[in-house]
Amino acid sequence: MTESIISLKNINVTFRQKNKTIQAVQNVSLEVEPGDIYGVVGYSGAGKSTLVRTVNLLQVPTSGQVVVQNSTFFDGQDNQNHAKIINSNQLRQKRRKIGMIFQHFNLLNERTVAENVAFALEHAKLSDTQKADKVDELLKLVELSDRSQQYPSQLSGGQKQRVAIARALANDPEILISDEATSALDPKTTNQILGLLKKLNQEYGLTILLITHEMQAVKEIANKVAVMQNGQIIERGSLLDIFANPQEQLTKEFIETATNLDQAIATVSQQALVQNLQANQIFARLTYTGSNTNEPLIAGLYRQYQIIANILYGDIEILQGTEVGSLLVILTGEQDKLTAGVAQLAQAGVNVEILKGSHAL
Ligand SMILES: Nc1ncnc2c1ncn2[C@@H]1O[C@H](COP(=O)(O)OP(=O)(O)OP(=O)(O)O)[C@@H](O)[C@H]1O
C-alpha cells in the first residue's frame, strides 16, 4: 500500500457552547494517498468542512492524530491539553503546501486578478520578477492571462474560482482542499472547474480532497469516496465500488441523484405494469459493472430459469473508465426460479435491489 499523504486517525471535534455540546466530527479516520481525488460527500451539517479543516489545523481537533506529508501536525489521544501540536512557524510553512479553495472564492475585491494571485507569494523567497513570472504562469494555467488586470467584480463565478485555484497553487502545493468549490456555480461552469481540477491531478499529480454535497461532482472526477453523516464516515470505497454496490441508504440516495436514477424510479414506478405487479413478478433495480453487460445477463435468466425480464429503464455510466450499468426491470417467473435467478445474479456480481414484489421470492 502506498504511504498516505494525508492521514487522519480517530479525529474528534467537539464544539462547546454555553449550554450545548456539538460533536461535529466523531472518531473519523481517513487515509488519502498521493494522486487521489478523494470525494467526501454529505448533506449540510454532516461535518465535512470541520473534518477537512483539521488537515491544515484551521480547526484543531479535540482528539486524534493528523499527519500530512509525513509531518505530525497534531497528536492527542484524549484531549487538547496533552496533545502535541506542530509549532506555529512550521505550521505556517506547511500550510503553504496545502492549497485551499472555497464556495465563495474568498478573493480580495480591491485587488486585481494578478494581485490576488501574487498575494499568496508574499512570503515566497522569489525576486519581484520571479513572482511576476509565476503569476503569469499560473494565470496561463487557469486560462485567465487576458484578465490579469481586471478586478473580481468584473469576472464570472467560474472565472473567480479559477483565480482562486491559481492562488491556491502559487506555492506549488501537492495537496488541494476543495470545500464546496463548485456549489455556487451553474452545471456547465461546474464541469469546467472539475475538468481543471482533473487536469491538475493528472498532469501535476495534485492530490485533491473534494468536499461536496453533490455526488455528481464526485462522480465526475473522484477515484475514492467517503460518505459523511452526523459527524461520521458511514461508508467509503473506490468510486466504482460505491456506485456499483452502495450499502447505506444515504449513499444510495446520493447515487440515485447523481445518476438521475431517482427520477427514473419515480417515473417508472407510476407505470401500470409496476402499479399492477402480479404475484409472480418482482420490480427490481440491477446494477452491474464492466465485465457484465445487459444482454447476457437477461439471456441467462431466461435460458437457465425461464425468467422473463421486461426492461423499463436502462442507463450506463462510465466511471473511471469502467461501465456501470443500471436497469429497472420487471422479472416474471415461478417463485423458486425467481429466487434462484436473483441469487445467480448476485453471485455474478450484479447488485439486485428489490423495489417491489419481494413476496414473489
Ligand atoms: N465553530 C463552530 N462552533 C460551533 N459549532 C460549529 C462550528 N463549526 C461547525 N459547527 C457545527 O458542526 C456541525 C458540522 O458543521 P460543518 O460545517 O462541518 O458541516 P458541513 O458538512 O461542512 O456542512 P456545510 O456544507 O453546511 O458547511 C454543524 O452542526 C455545525 O453547526
The ligand as a Gaussian input file, in Angstrom:
#p B3LYP/6-31G(d) Opt

LIG

0 1
 N      -17.147000      26.991000      15.079000
 C      -18.227000      26.262000      15.364000
 N      -18.857000      26.379000      16.554000
 C      -19.932000      25.636000      16.870000
 N      -20.489000      24.716000      16.030000
 C      -19.918000      24.555000      14.832000
 C      -18.770000      25.312000      14.428000
 N      -18.427000      24.924000      13.166000
 C      -19.313000      23.976000      12.805000
 N      -20.202000      23.746000      13.792000
 C      -21.281000      22.748000      13.771000
 O      -20.706000      21.494000      13.464000
 C      -21.567000      20.747000      12.615000
 C      -20.842000      20.361000      11.326000
 O      -20.630000      21.529000      10.559000
 P      -19.798000      21.540000       9.199000
 O      -19.753000      22.954000       8.708000
 O      -18.533000      20.826000       9.397000
 O      -20.723000      20.668000       8.257000
 P      -20.670000      20.520000       6.689000
 O      -20.962000      19.105000       6.413000
 O      -19.407000      21.070000       6.171000
 O      -21.872000      21.398000       6.238000
 P      -21.866000      22.752000       5.356000
 O      -21.613000      22.314000       3.974000
 O      -23.246000      23.304000       5.580000
 O      -20.776000      23.615000       5.942000
 C      -22.797000      21.593000      12.394000
 O      -23.774000      21.212000      13.338000
 C      -22.307000      22.986000      12.684000
 O      -23.357000      23.804000      13.135000

